[in-house]
Amino acid sequence: MSGAVANRGVCNAMSVDVEEHFQVGAFETTIRREDWPRWDSRVVRNTERALELFADKGVSATFFTLGWVAERESALMRRIVENGHEIANHGYAHDRVHTFTPESFRADIRKARALIEDAAGAEVKGYRAPSFSIGSGNRWALEVLAEEGYAYSSSVAPIRHDHYGWPEAPRFPHTPVVGSDMVEVPVTTVEYAGRRMACGGGGFFRLLPYGLSEWAIDRVNRVEGQSTVFYFHPWEIDPEQPVVPGAPLKSRIRHYTNLDVMEAKLARLLDRFRWDRMDRVFLGRETLKAAA
């Protein structure tokens, strides 16, 4: 191991958003949905690399999967479950929640859940909105998730961001729907010197120096006594993926920067902290009591 495991009493949640490199929000105005089948599929090889990394480090994780991927790659879904990981719902085709009505959102998560459960042979208990797209303007989505029987959601980013964010939302696990036990587990943020910053993975982890993420996760564990939620995408450990022509400069910078160092940074992070699946970290009574 690269160093001693920090804060042995606190276990954090590792998660993967399973989607193709051409399905990301950064390219949603560049690549048409009907053109997806024309692109080289890389999700199997990239997700299998993540599985190998987790196996090497002895880590179990939660894989939030698109129904579109599960529909086409059932063997991959089974391998995820057979390797001891949790399978969860990421919607059917990475549509942000604000593009739905309550009725169409319900149809989307039902469709994706059925496909994922059928492919994986395992129950889906959790949901993550594409691009953390549940906020103050569509909080009704949390009620729909509760009505559909989800045990937890990880769909809110309690921060200001140019693509998403609900800065007034609680930073830690809570039950957002009156009369329901469903838990919302926001992606992790850290507060320091009066400022709130993202520290739950994704572009924050890949683009910025490794030490900033390690410091932030350690601070949330040690100072606040809370578990963190970390996420990444399989395409982020694929530096050989093709470049999307015509994409905006900002999108290209966000998507392609540091792909070649991401896997090494992940390996270091997996060594440094304790990690487990979302359901095992956040569905216990003690966690909720601590976050209240």
Secondary structure, 3 states (H helix, E strand, C coil): CCCCCCCCCCCEEEEEEECCCCCCHHHCCCCCHHHHHHCCCCHHHHHHHHHHHHHHHCCCCEEEECHHHHHHCHHHHHHHHHCCCEEEECCCCCCCHHHCCHHHHHHHHHHHHHHHHHHHCCCCCEECCHHHCCCHHHCHHHHHHHHCCCCEECCCCCCCCCCCCCCCCCCCCECCCCCCCCEECCCCEEEECCEEEECCEHHHHHHCCHHHHHHHHHHHHHCCCCCCEEEECHHHHCCCCCCCCCCCHHHHHHHHCCCCCHHHHHHHHHHHCCEECHHHHHCCHHHHHHHC
